[in-house]
């Protein structure tokens, strides 16, 4: 049994730590909690908290996952992120991730004509409209996306498949679902080892 959660898709699945753009129904303060399942077995939780006012908002995310083989933990994952917005625009992101002992940090900041991102691959300048790859914020899908765990630009295409249903394809295979108010309610994805991962609102 392959219990590995591969980095690229895992980072995209767990990196949902961004703030809603104007027009989404979610108001601050707000809290979304998801139970995380792998192949139908609960492996952790993702909690996102939104605070502040429309001109200066902060989104904080906490993700914890543990995969077990029988009673023995074989994989541990923890992801923390804080994202700040000013005047309805992305301003900065800071993340810290521990993936089975491997630690990664990302810092991103909007700097006028670009978003400067410092991550595991070094420093890059992304387009000024770039956003962290989000799952609960469908407004971000219209922009260039970067991985909030690694800092790399994401090679994906987001498509609105139906009302309340977005697909992400490319280096990831993810389906996101939203309620009538535009709030994120579920996620279904496929990892490189073929396992199925799901987020369910609790």
BAFI-3210 file (N, C-alpha, C; in Angstrom, 3 decimals, decimal comma, padded with zeros to 6 digits):
// residues 202
n [1|2|3|4|5|6|7|8|9|10|11|12|13|14|15|16|17|18|19|20|21|22|23|24|25|26|27|28|29|30|31|32|33|34|35|36|37|38|39|40|41|42|43|44|45|46|47|48|49|50|51|52|53|54|55|56|57|58|59|60|61|62|63|64|65|66|67|68|69|70|71|72|73|74|75|76|77|78|79|80|81|82|83|84|85|86|87|88|89|90|91|92|93|94|95|96|97|98|99|100|101|102|103|104|105|106|107|108|109|110|111|112|113|114|115|116|117|118|119|120|121|122|123|124|125|126|127|128|129|130|131|132|133|134|135|136|137|138|139|140|141|142|143|144|145|146|147|148|149|150|151|152|153|154|155|156|157|158|159|160|161|162|163|164|165|166|167|168|169|170|171|172|173|174|175|176|177|178|179|180|181|182|183|184|185|186|187|188|189|190|191|192|193|194|195|196|197|198|199|200|201|202]
n.u [000,849|000,710|001,486|002,256|001,954|002,184|004,266|003,497|000,672|-000,388|000,361|-001,131|-003,684|-003,796|-003,189|-005,124|-005,531|-006,367|-007,899|-011,266|-012,315|-013,781|-017,333|-017,809|-019,790|-018,961|-018,483|-016,416|-015,937|-015,161|-015,348|-014,236|-014,415|-013,022|-013,196|-010,679|-010,247|-008,695|-008,973|-011,437|-010,901|-010,597|-008,091|-007,319|-007,653|-008,756|-008,692|-009,915|-009,725|-011,183|-010,598|-010,890|-011,610|-013,257|-011,279|-008,849|-008,002|-007,417|-006,499|-006,268|-004,836|-004,920|-003,663|-003,740|-002,554|-002,468|-001,333|-001,933|-000,647|-002,335|-002,201|-000,006|001,571|002,591|002,968|003,146|001,737|001,781|000,495|000,676|-000,661|-000,720|-002,466|-002,622|-004,625|-005,108|-007,204|-008,947|-007,223|-004,714|-002,041|000,074|001,667|002,454|003,810|004,271|005,434|005,464|006,399|006,397|008,690|010,235|010,846|009,338|009,174|007,364|007,315|005,468|004,878|003,028|004,254|003,685|004,279|004,604|004,425|006,445|007,983|009,300|010,553|010,890|012,246|013,752|013,841|011,229|009,608|006,343|003,417|001,684|-000,982|-001,102|-002,246|-002,330|-002,807|-006,036|-008,810|-011,236|-011,965|-013,375|-013,075|-010,376|-009,589|-009,559|-007,128|-003,460|-001,881|-000,149|001,729|001,113|002,685|005,167|005,882|006,095|004,988|001,817|001,015|-001,691|-005,142|-008,125|-011,583|-014,973|-017,231|-019,918|-022,712|-021,523|-019,480|-016,171|-013,392|-010,006|-007,270|-004,299|-001,178|-002,443|-005,378|-008,362|-011,550|-013,689|-016,341|-019,153|-021,559|-024,798|-024,316|-021,723|-019,811|-017,185|-017,703|-016,917|-014,358|-012,806|-010,163|-007,352|-004,463|-000,923|-000,322|-002,638|-004,559|-007,564|-008,569|-010,506|-012,316|-014,576|-017,138|-017,544]
n.v [-001,204|002,108|004,831|007,367|010,862|012,843|015,735|017,922|017,917|017,553|019,920|021,750|020,929|021,353|023,978|026,066|028,975|031,604|034,880|035,952|037,654|040,909|040,718|038,083|036,154|035,698|037,028|038,897|038,446|035,022|031,435|028,442|024,990|021,910|018,401|016,125|013,564|010,545|008,211|007,583|007,413|009,234|011,655|014,055|017,626|020,801|024,144|027,336|030,771|033,913|037,323|040,825|043,906|044,961|046,555|045,842|042,887|039,632|036,301|033,223|030,017|026,616|023,425|019,997|016,728|013,196|010,165|006,739|003,408|000,795|000,931|002,541|005,624|006,834|009,005|012,473|015,701|019,212|022,413|025,885|029,112|032,608|035,192|038,392|041,200|044,312|047,027|045,430|043,941|041,432|041,333|040,180|037,057|034,473|031,352|028,224|024,964|021,563|018,522|015,374|015,854|017,360|020,695|023,657|027,023|029,902|033,180|035,828|038,850|041,602|043,869|046,281|046,210|043,503|040,284|039,398|036,410|034,261|031,135|027,517|027,065|029,261|032,785|034,370|036,491|036,991|037,561|040,694|040,269|037,802|035,126|033,222|029,702|028,912|027,212|027,602|030,052|030,953|033,187|033,623|031,943|033,157|034,300|034,307|031,645|030,682|028,231|027,890|026,500|025,813|028,034|028,103|028,879|027,739|025,113|024,882|024,699|026,318|025,699|026,571|024,257|023,863|025,544|026,416|024,521|023,925|022,913|021,885|021,387|019,861|019,953|019,108|017,389|018,277|018,890|021,448|022,583|024,730|026,556|028,188|030,753|031,165|030,155|027,953|024,464|021,808|019,494|017,418|015,367|013,932|012,162|011,673|008,994|007,760|007,753|008,965|012,133|014,036|016,930|017,698|019,722|020,544]
n.w [000,000|-000,970|000,857|000,408|000,148|-002,459|-003,134|-004,992|-005,759|-003,224|-001,963|-003,443|-002,828|-000,086|000,243|000,693|001,461|001,080|000,601|000,129|-002,796|-003,593|-003,784|-003,191|-000,922|001,684|004,883|007,178|010,735|009,852|009,743|008,401|008,494|007,622|007,340|006,419|004,087|003,000|000,557|001,706|004,419|007,358|007,703|008,740|009,342|008,123|008,795|008,249|008,859|008,666|009,080|010,102|008,257|005,134|003,900|004,962|005,334|006,770|006,190|007,740|007,859|008,913|008,625|009,278|008,919|009,183|008,067|008,418|008,651|009,420|012,897|012,920|012,455|009,333|007,806|008,218|008,154|008,158|007,733|007,706|007,176|006,511|005,129|003,701|002,804|001,132|000,529|-000,996|-002,552|-003,195|-000,912|000,675|001,595|003,851|004,521|006,262|006,194|007,147|006,014|006,615|008,119|006,374|005,828|004,622|003,511|002,479|001,228|000,017|-001,758|-002,908|-005,239|-006,745|-009,940|-009,996|-008,311|-005,782|-004,988|-002,651|-002,286|-002,054|-004,409|-004,783|-005,604|-007,359|-009,793|-010,131|-012,234|-011,724|-011,116|-009,935|-007,805|-004,737|-005,101|-004,699|-003,187|-001,922|-002,815|-005,581|-007,223|-007,566|-009,590|-012,054|-012,391|-012,787|-011,034|-008,049|-006,186|-002,817|-001,019|-002,160|-003,639|-006,357|-009,721|-010,722|-012,900|-014,175|-015,236|-014,719|-014,812|-015,133|-014,630|-014,099|-012,501|-009,341|-009,447|-010,033|-012,039|-011,778|-013,702|-015,054|-013,762|-011,576|-010,385|-009,601|-008,155|-007,215|-005,099|-004,533|-002,564|-003,033|-002,177|-002,798|-001,122|-000,237|-000,220|-000,614|-001,717|-004,125|-005,010|-006,853|-006,095|-006,949|-006,456|-007,047|-005,086|-003,521|-002,426|-000,170|000,843|003,336|004,522|007,952]
ca.u [000,000|001,486|000,911|002,894|001,212|003,221|004,294|002,868|-000,780|-000,697|000,479|-002,258|-004,900|-003,784|-002,857|-006,302|-005,402|-006,473|-009,038|-012,263|-012,328|-015,080|-018,407|-018,152|-020,749|-018,413|-018,164|-015,506|-015,099|-015,785|-014,520|-014,604|-013,704|-013,196|-012,560|-009,924|-010,284|-007,922|-009,603|-012,545|-010,446|-010,280|-006,672|-006,984|-008,591|-008,329|-009,477|-009,590|-010,372|-011,119|-010,816|-010,634|-012,676|-013,026|-010,094|-007,637|-008,419|-006,409|-006,982|-005,320|-005,172|-004,217|-003,945|-003,053|-002,893|-001,657|-001,703|-001,495|-000,698|-002,808|-002,132|001,305|001,666|003,660|003,116|002,594|001,755|001,243|000,633|000,142|-000,564|-001,371|-002,543|-003,122|-005,158|-005,332|-008,071|-009,514|-006,196|-003,721|-000,888|001,200|001,403|003,560|003,422|005,259|004,940|006,289|005,902|007,210|009,975|010,792|010,259|009,341|008,588|007,120|006,906|005,094|004,440|002,710|005,176|003,340|004,235|004,833|004,360|007,733|007,750|010,499|010,147|011,890|013,007|014,405|012,990|010,691|008,669|005,128|002,603|001,083|-002,319|-001,003|-002,858|-002,079|-003,799|-007,074|-009,917|-012,504|-012,211|-013,401|-012,664|-008,947|-009,340|-009,403|-005,804|-002,326|-001,874|001,099|001,583|001,453|003,654|006,484|006,161|006,201|003,793|001,070|000,708|-003,048|-006,211|-009,377|-012,745|-016,286|-017,916|-021,352|-022,885|-021,028|-018,524|-014,977|-012,389|-008,615|-006,575|-002,928|-000,363|-003,337|-006,713|-009,146|-012,876|-014,150|-017,785|-019,557|-022,999|-025,403|-023,742|-020,335|-018,888|-016,595|-018,358|-016,322|-013,273|-012,437|-008,945|-006,636|-003,035|-000,092|-000,350|-003,962|-005,496|-008,583|-008,618|-011,755|-012,600|-016,005|-017,428|-018,081]
ca.v [000,000|003,339|005,844|008,647|011,996|013,506|017,158|018,909|017,957|017,734|021,348|022,451|020,565|021,862|025,388|026,905|029,949|032,934|035,683|036,162|038,933|041,574|040,060|036,832|036,391|035,495|038,246|038,696|037,253|033,781|030,256|027,245|023,807|020,741|017,121|015,681|012,111|009,890|006,919|007,372|007,373|010,586|011,794|015,338|018,747|022,087|025,242|028,645|031,852|035,208|038,397|042,163|044,558|044,841|047,282|045,257|041,575|038,592|034,919|032,313|028,622|025,564|022,099|018,893|015,422|012,045|008,928|005,584|002,045|000,189|001,915|003,210|006,806|006,741|010,301|013,608|016,934|020,389|023,605|027,113|030,226|033,873|036,001|039,740|041,954|045,739|047,650|044,403|043,345|040,602|042,118|039,373|035,699|033,789|029,989|027,301|023,613|020,421|017,348|014,253|016,367|018,316|022,003|024,632|028,327|030,786|034,553|036,505|040,223|042,402|045,002|047,114|045,573|042,066|039,670|038,777|035,172|033,562|029,802|026,449|027,129|030,559|033,969|034,641|037,593|036,545|038,691|041,501|039,749|036,431|034,813|031,855|028,747|028,767|026,316|028,126|031,347|030,764|034,402|033,548|031,104|033,994|034,920|033,377|031,047|030,088|027,234|028,540|025,712|025,822|029,321|027,975|029,130|026,499|024,774|024,354|025,437|026,246|025,813|026,483|023,146|024,024|026,440|025,864|023,432|024,284|021,868|022,313|020,333|020,157|019,188|018,689|016,947|018,683|019,460|022,240|022,799|025,910|026,687|029,280|032,016|031,239|029,631|026,644|023,436|020,478|019,296|016,043|015,399|012,685|012,303|010,947|007,554|007,266|007,841|010,008|012,997|014,790|017,858|017,755|020,729|020,062]
ca.w [000,000|-001,058|001,743|000,120|-000,408|-003,239|-002,796|-005,854|-005,593|-001,817|-001,680|-004,056|-002,101|001,283|000,307|000,527|002,547|000,508|001,016|-000,907|-003,479|-003,497|-004,505|-002,540|000,155|003,015|005,621|008,302|010,813|009,408|009,979|007,658|008,963|006,765|007,619|005,244|003,944|001,937|000,259|002,613|005,808|007,818|008,023|009,329|009,354|007,564|009,366|007,693|009,589|007,988|010,041|009,608|007,500|003,693|003,442|005,535|005,810|006,961|006,155|008,385|007,582|009,653|008,076|009,958|008,367|009,581|007,377|009,194|008,128|010,647|013,970|012,880|011,588|008,333|007,151|008,957|007,366|008,820|006,887|008,282|006,235|006,826|003,906|003,990|001,681|001,332|-000,479|-001,852|-003,406|-002,524|-000,459|001,135|002,058|004,518|004,854|006,814|005,971|007,522|005,302|007,092|008,581|005,428|006,108|003,533|003,826|001,335|001,486|-001,224|-001,512|-004,097|-005,337|-007,894|-011,251|-009,880|-006,990|-005,472|-004,245|-002,186|-001,878|-002,074|-005,665|-004,884|-005,735|-008,686|-009,925|-010,804|-012,705|-010,658|-010,799|-009,434|-006,521|-004,271|-005,599|-003,694|-003,506|-001,409|-003,446|-007,036|-007,939|-007,851|-010,751|-013,247|-012,328|-012,673|-009,703|-007,578|-005,135|-001,552|-000,252|-002,793|-004,258|-007,817|-010,514|-010,914|-014,288|-014,126|-015,902|-013,961|-015,689|-014,477|-015,276|-013,868|-011,348|-008,096|-009,677|-010,801|-012,191|-011,928|-014,429|-015,446|-012,827|-010,503|-010,791|-008,448|-008,365|-006,085|-005,109|-003,776|-002,399|-003,794|-001,705|-003,240|-000,123|-000,521|000,583|-000,764|-002,686|-004,444|-005,811|-007,077|-005,878|-007,911|-006,211|-007,396|-003,970|-003,601|-001,268|-000,106|001,918|003,637|005,532|009,236]
c.u [000,874|000,819|001,487|001,883|002,226|003,116|003,451|001,368|-001,168|-000,661|-000,700|-003,554|-004,949|-003,587|-004,015|-006,343|-005,528|-007,763|-009,980|-012,151|-013,686|-016,124|-018,766|-018,958|-020,137|-018,024|-017,228|-016,200|-015,862|-014,807|-015,086|-013,764|-014,051|-012,531|-011,902|-009,889|-009,369|-008,472|-010,666|-012,188|-010,053|-008,821|-006,341|-008,075|-007,938|-009,270|-008,989|-010,403|-010,123|-011,452|-010,496|-011,822|-012,346|-011,767|-008,789|-007,985|-007,243|-007,088|-005,908|-005,783|-004,294|-004,638|-003,104|-003,514|-001,930|-002,195|-001,115|-001,565|-001,050|-002,771|-000,880|001,270|002,849|003,868|002,430|002,769|001,126|001,527|-000,047|000,335|-001,290|-001,295|-003,196|-003,531|-005,324|-006,169|-008,608|-008,522|-005,238|-002,496|000,297|000,747|002,653|003,076|004,600|004,665|005,958|005,661|006,805|008,620|010,643|010,076|010,413|008,685|008,435|006,745|006,631|004,570|004,170|003,587|004,902|003,205|004,416|004,495|005,685|007,488|009,083|010,063|011,265|012,743|013,743|013,390|012,523|009,820|007,494|004,365|001,922|-000,278|-002,291|-001,613|-002,347|-003,173|-004,798|-008,111|-011,235|-012,870|-012,236|-013,010|-011,189|-008,652|-009,155|-008,002|-004,701|-002,230|-000,479|000,834|001,993|002,412|005,058|006,876|006,278|004,889|003,126|000,732|-000,652|-003,987|-007,486|-010,550|-014,020|-017,108|-019,426|-021,498|-022,427|-019,998|-017,392|-014,043|-011,021|-007,872|-005,201|-002,034|-001,162|-004,661|-007,643|-010,502|-013,292|-015,633|-018,161|-021,078|-023,513|-024,855|-022,287|-019,340|-018,456|-017,255|-017,731|-015,212|-013,076|-011,217|-008,320|-005,146|-002,257|-000,112|-001,712|-004,974|-006,400|-008,563|-009,880|-011,738|-014,112|-016,233|-018,003|-018,500]
c.v [001,239|004,413|007,220|009,661|012,852|015,020|018,061|018,996|018,131|019,214|022,116|022,155|021,235|023,362|026,322|027,953|031,365|033,612|035,930|037,555|039,599|040,834|038,714|037,118|036,320|036,813|037,914|039,102|036,006|032,641|029,094|026,091|022,630|019,533|016,649|014,150|011,667|008,491|006,563|007,332|008,791|010,661|013,148|016,369|019,982|023,150|026,557|029,713|033,174|036,294|039,748|042,734|044,516|045,538|046,676|043,917|040,605|037,236|034,022|030,883|027,687|024,218|021,070|017,583|014,371|010,819|007,760|004,308|001,172|001,246|002,796|004,433|006,670|008,058|011,367|014,877|018,057|021,608|024,781|028,243|031,445|034,738|037,339|040,441|043,414|046,281|046,627|043,719|042,490|041,443|041,242|038,014|035,169|032,406|029,227|025,908|022,600|019,184|016,172|014,701|017,336|019,647|022,936|025,919|029,127|032,164|035,209|037,895|040,925|043,643|045,812|046,328|044,064|041,608|038,957|037,585|034,530|032,214|028,804|026,458|028,444|031,671|034,120|035,879|037,100|037,762|039,411|040,978|038,346|036,300|033,457|030,932|028,448|027,765|026,885|029,459|031,207|032,003|034,366|032,781|031,900|034,585|033,875|032,906|030,563|029,201|027,842|027,746|025,820|027,182|029,266|028,354|027,792|026,299|024,080|025,251|025,228|026,531|025,698|025,436|023,266|025,012|025,762|024,762|023,920|023,085|022,521|021,153|020,820|019,311|018,788|018,243|017,146|019,205|020,176|022,540|023,914|025,943|027,913|030,643|032,173|030,738|028,211|025,594|022,060|020,501|017,807|016,104|014,029|012,959|011,434|009,440|006,937|007,357|009,049|010,817|013,844|015,751|017,885|018,774|020,088|021,254]
c.w [000,000|-000,212|001,484|-000,389|-001,145|-003,126|-003,670|-005,627|-004,133|-001,468|-002,251|-003,322|-000,739|001,355|000,097|001,596|002,043|000,901|-000,145|-001,502|-003,319|-004,324|-003,920|-001,289|001,547|003,668|006,772|009,594|010,391|009,626|009,178|008,177|008,072|007,402|006,323|005,234|002,803|001,761|001,297|004,085|006,234|008,253|008,645|009,185|008,763|008,121|008,778|008,413|008,869|008,991|009,400|008,862|006,018|003,191|003,942|006,157|005,885|006,929|006,734|008,192|008,399|009,073|008,830|009,330|008,914|008,846|008,157|008,369|009,322|011,740|013,907|011,953|010,635|007,590|007,994|008,144|008,175|007,945|007,587|007,288|006,775|005,575|004,226|002,697|002,086|000,189|-001,482|-002,772|-002,582|-002,178|-000,092|001,624|002,741|004,920|005,454|006,737|006,479|006,901|005,623|007,480|007,635|005,598|004,912|004,017|002,540|001,855|000,143|-000,889|-002,832|-004,101|-006,601|-009,167|-011,188|-008,472|-006,777|-004,561|-003,916|-001,651|-002,008|-003,336|-005,839|-005,049|-007,173|-008,625|-010,755|-011,322|-011,548|-010,233|-010,215|-008,047|-006,051|-004,792|-004,499|-004,137|-003,013|-002,035|-004,969|-007,823|-008,315|-009,133|-012,047|-013,355|-012,457|-011,230|-009,337|-006,377|-003,798|-000,675|-000,832|-003,355|-005,763|-008,489|-010,835|-012,388|-014,325|-014,916|-015,095|-014,897|-014,870|-015,219|-015,194|-012,722|-010,052|-008,243|-010,581|-010,878|-012,357|-012,551|-014,886|-014,567|-011,588|-011,110|-009,599|-008,911|-007,084|-006,237|-004,129|-003,654|-003,152|-003,390|-002,116|-002,224|-000,472|000,370|000,449|-001,805|-002,878|-005,355|-005,937|-006,933|-006,870|-007,706|-006,509|-006,283|-004,130|-002,308|-001,324|001,078|002,101|004,758|006,796|010,078]
res [x|x|x|x|x|x|x|x|x|x|x|x|x|x|x|x|x|x|x|x|x|x|x|x|x|x|x|x|x|x|x|x|x|x|x|x|x|x|x|x|x|x|x|x|x|x|x|x|x|x|x|x|x|x|x|x|x|x|x|x|x|x|x|x|x|x|x|x|x|x|x|x|x|x|x|x|x|x|x|x|x|x|x|x|x|x|x|x|x|x|x|x|x|x|x|x|x|x|x|x|x|x|x|x|x|x|x|x|x|x|x|x|x|x|x|x|x|x|x|x|x|x|x|x|x|x|x|x|x|x|x|x|x|x|x|x|x|x|x|x|x|x|x|x|x|x|x|x|x|x|x|x|x|x|x|x|x|x|x|x|x|x|x|x|x|x|x|x|x|x|x|x|x|x|x|x|x|x|x|x|x|x|x|x|x|x|x|x|x|x|x|x|x|x|x|x|x|x|x|x|x|x]
***
